[in-house]
Amino acid sequence: MRAKRIRLTIVGLAITAGLVTMAWVGRAKAQSGGQAAGPGSQSGETVYAPKKTPPSQPIPTPGNVTQPIQPTQPQKINPKKVFTLSTSTNLVNVNVLVTDNNGDPIPGLQKDNFRIYDDGVPQTVTNFSTAAAPMTVCLLVEFSNKWWGYLYLALEDAYQFLDFMRPQDWVAVVSFGMRPHIIQDFTHNRYAVKAALDSLRIPGFSETNLYDALNFTLGRMENIQGRKGIIVICTGFDTFSKITYGEMLKIIRASNTPIYPISILSWVTVRYGSNIDSLQARNALTTFAKYSGGEAFFPRFSGQLPGIYRQIASQLRQEYSLGFIPTNPSAKGKYHKLKVELVAPDGSPLKIVNQKGKVVKYRILAREGYYAQKS
């Protein structure tokens, strides 16, 4: 009798264990794949999980918590068996300004009116744009106590430049003496620019490291696209910059940012006479502007300044943007000289007439060359 009871107990335990096992198996199947798919999977639409949930894991719900997927070890790759494909373009962009004798831009020119020479070889213009675009301008102000009385007069008229700002324009203010200082970074707010100019009141040093300041500002403007320029309110003197004059010329040649110096040298020379230093400073500013595709101004009277600022703003907005791929590519670092001409449909020099039918004399402002970037 006792042996019979033991056998019944063992059979009961076996049945109970089997039922428990079947329950766990059923539950595991339900969690792994037995549940019905959501409405997104039935209709073919992609359902995006919240940002906090990794996209590779299902959204956890009560009663359905899955284990996180373990990261796999990265596969080792033999570099000798990897094939790479690289593409590059040697497109050269040139901003060209065409003005009359008064400095006013001449609009209405077409792509076929421009001819570009690269080291004397004519090139095909592939990119052409004339639409007015927002401009990005840095006001670089000499902040030195040596000639501050005259610089302050030029700076006072710089406020009028803000009248030509549009809501999409970017303007920054950088002062320099011993070293450059960002007074106001690029902003759309003309009142912030005015406040930055207001802060320049009493300079503490007489040093003017112009070349270092230009190098610093050109570096900040390098990757800016579109219409841009640097307006330098200065004397043109350089005290002891780390950058030499020759190095400065090379940096400007490699840049694509036009420089517009507004110098008070003429004011100073009228009152104190000319000397070798002032002649060297004037020549340096003229060369900087020429190499960069800008223009240097040497007003003799403060009344000329408003017209100069208006002219610069108008020129920056009315530039022609040209692009070409050189037919004579060279090794990296070689300097190429550029020349831009205006031609008629028959290839002869273009003649521009005004509304009265009179021939207009014009000037072409563009950077004088570029350094080849790739072989």
HELIX and SHEET records of a PDB file:
HELIX    1   1 ARG A    2  LYS A   29  1                                  28    
HELIX    2   2 ALA A   30  GLY A   34  3                                   5    
HELIX    3   3 PRO A   39  SER A   43  1                                   5    
HELIX    4   4 PRO A   79  LYS A   81  5                                   3    
HELIX    5   5 LYS A  111  ASN A  113  5                                   3    
HELIX    6   6 TRP A  148  ALA A  158  1                                  11    
HELIX    7   7 TYR A  159  PHE A  164  5                                   6    
HELIX    8   8 ARG A  190  ASP A  198  1                                   9    
HELIX    9   9 LEU A  210  MET A  221  1                                  12    
HELIX   10  10 TYR A  245  ALA A  254  1                                  10    
HELIX   11  11 LEU A  265  TYR A  272  1                                   8    
HELIX   12  12 ILE A  276  SER A  292  1                                  17    
HELIX   13  13 SER A  302  GLN A  304  5                                   3    
HELIX   14  14 LEU A  305  ARG A  317  1                                  13    
SHEET    1   A 4 VAL A 125  SER A 129  0                                        
SHEET    2   A 4 TYR A 320  PHE A 324 -1                                        
SHEET    3   A 4 VAL A  92  ASP A 100 -1                                        
SHEET    4   A 4 TYR A 362  LEU A 365 -1                                        
SHEET    1   B 4 VAL A 121  GLN A 123  0                                        
SHEET    2   B 4 PHE A 114  ASP A 118 -1                                        
SHEET    3   B 4 TYR A 335  LEU A 342 -1                                        
SHEET    4   B 4 GLY A 369  TYR A 371 -1                                        
SHEET    1   C 5 PRO A 180  THR A 187  0                                        
SHEET    2   C 5 TRP A 170  PHE A 176 -1                                        
SHEET    3   C 5 MET A 135  GLU A 142  1                                        
SHEET    4   C 5 ARG A 227  CYS A 234  1                                        
SHEET    5   C 5 ILE A 259  SER A 263  1                                        
SHEET    1   D 2 ILE A 352  VAL A 353  0                                        
SHEET    2   D 2 VAL A 359  VAL A 360 -1                                        
END                                                                             
